[in-house]
Amino acid sequence: MGGRGANLNVNIYLGWLHEKRIGSYESIYEDGNIKFIMQKDGTRTSAPIFSNTKNRIYVTINAEGKIVGITQYDSNHKQLFSINEPHSFDKIKEVHMHTGIDSGRQITYWKDMEQKYRDLYTSIKQKYDQFYIIDKVKEFNTKYGR
């Protein structure tokens, strides 16, 4: 999968720095338009700023094999929303949703989320188990010496 746009300066494209979100990712499993991805550099995991594929859903997995977020992109390759697990680094301790970057990253908590987003979250969790994603994480970590 490589970097997010090899010939594109994303910082200029977006107008602000997102160094942690323009790194190199690798797909560890794909199911239709859904890709389970991991960051190659092993740093704090975050979803890519944009997708090279229209309307893609990325499921970002951290080095421990946990789902960090489920992010959907629009026909312009920009984030529509992301559904995130609790953040270990701040006060958000429940599943929640952020609107896209262009929408100001507003937060909606699980209890206030529309049912279609809850259903997507549940479906992704089921696919995680169904496709043995944890085993694919172990293979990825071995490949990158983790």
Secondary structure as the mmCIF struct_conf table of DSSP 4:
data_model
#
loop_
_struct_conf.conf_type_id
_struct_conf.id
_struct_conf.beg_label_comp_id
_struct_conf.beg_label_asym_id
_struct_conf.beg_label_seq_id
_struct_conf.end_label_comp_id
_struct_conf.end_label_asym_id
_struct_conf.end_label_seq_id
STRN STRN1 GLY A 2 GLY A 2
BEND BEND1 GLY A 3 ARG A 4
TURN_TY1_P TURN_TY1_P1 ALA A 6 ASN A 7
HELX_RH_AL_P HELX_RH_AL_P1 VAL A 10 LEU A 14
BEND BEND2 GLY A 15 TRP A 16
HELX_RH_3T_P HELX_RH_3T_P1 GLU A 19 ARG A 21
BEND BEND3 ILE A 22 GLY A 23
STRN STRN2 TYR A 25 ASP A 31
TURN_TY1_P TURN_TY1_P2 GLY A 32 ASN A 33
STRN STRN3 ILE A 34 GLN A 39
TURN_TY1_P TURN_TY1_P3 LYS A 40 ASP A 41
BEND BEND4 THR A 43 ARG A 44
BEND BEND5 ILE A 49 ILE A 49
STRN STRN4 PHE A 50 PHE A 50
BEND BEND6 ASN A 52 THR A 53
TURN_TY1_P TURN_TY1_P4 LYS A 54 ASN A 55
STRN STRN5 ILE A 57 ILE A 61
TURN_TY1_P TURN_TY1_P5 ALA A 63 GLU A 64
BEND BEND7 GLY A 65 GLY A 65
STRN STRN6 ILE A 67 TYR A 73
TURN_TY1_P TURN_TY1_P6 SER A 75 ASN A 76
BEND BEND8 HIS A 77 HIS A 77
STRN STRN7 LYS A 78 LYS A 78
STRN STRN8 GLN A 79 ASN A 84
HELX_LH_PP_P HELX_LH_PP_P1 GLU A 85 HIS A 87
TURN_TY1_P TURN_TY1_P7 SER A 88 PHE A 89
BEND BEND9 ASP A 90 LYS A 91
BEND BEND10 GLU A 94 GLU A 94
STRN STRN9 HIS A 96 THR A 99
HELX_RH_3T_P HELX_RH_3T_P2 ILE A 101 SER A 103
TURN_TY1_P TURN_TY1_P8 GLY A 104 GLY A 104
STRN STRN10 ILE A 107 TYR A 109
HELX_RH_3T_P HELX_RH_3T_P3 TRP A 110 ASP A 112
BEND BEND11 MET A 113 MET A 113
HELX_RH_AL_P HELX_RH_AL_P2 GLN A 115 GLN A 130
TURN_TY1_P TURN_TY1_P9 PHE A 131 TYR A 132
HELX_RH_AL_P HELX_RH_AL_P3 ILE A 133 LYS A 143
TURN_TY1_P TURN_TY1_P10 TYR A 144 GLY A 145
#
